Amino acid sequence: DGWTGEVPLGEEAEAWRVEIRAGDSVLRRIETTTAAALYRAADQISDFGLLPSTLAIAVAQIAAGIGPGIWCERTLDV
């Protein structure tokens, strides 16, 4: 899913962290320098044992020297 239009305010470079979560556990972290991330079917099967019907994700912009900012969390039907 893309999140086009989000501007990396005050940052020299665009950077994002996406976490795939199951309850309190982080199953996978994806870092990207564009406004898009890909969670491949093979990775989903590796993480869940099958293709899930929903995904709990969290996305945060990464600030240089500080790390991830405020997380946006959503559950997606896939």
C-alpha positions, 0 to 999 in steps of 0.5 A, a space after each residue: 500500500 502506498 502512502 503518497 503525499 506524506 512529506 518527510 518534514 525536516 528530514 534530509 531523506 525519506 525513510 519509513 519503518 513498517 512492522 507486521 504484528 501479531 498481538 504484542 509480537 513483531 513478526 517482520 520489519 520492513 524499512 523503505 526509502 519510498 512511500 511504498 512497501 511490499 510484503 511478499 506472499 512468501 514472507 507472509 507464509 513464512 511468518 504465519 504458516 499460510 496467507 492471512 486474511 488480515 494483517 496488523 501493521 504499524 507504520 512510522 517515519 524514521 527521523 535521522 538520529 532519533 529513529 521511528 516517530 509516532 506509529 500509525 496502526 491499522 488492521 487490513 483485510 487482505 
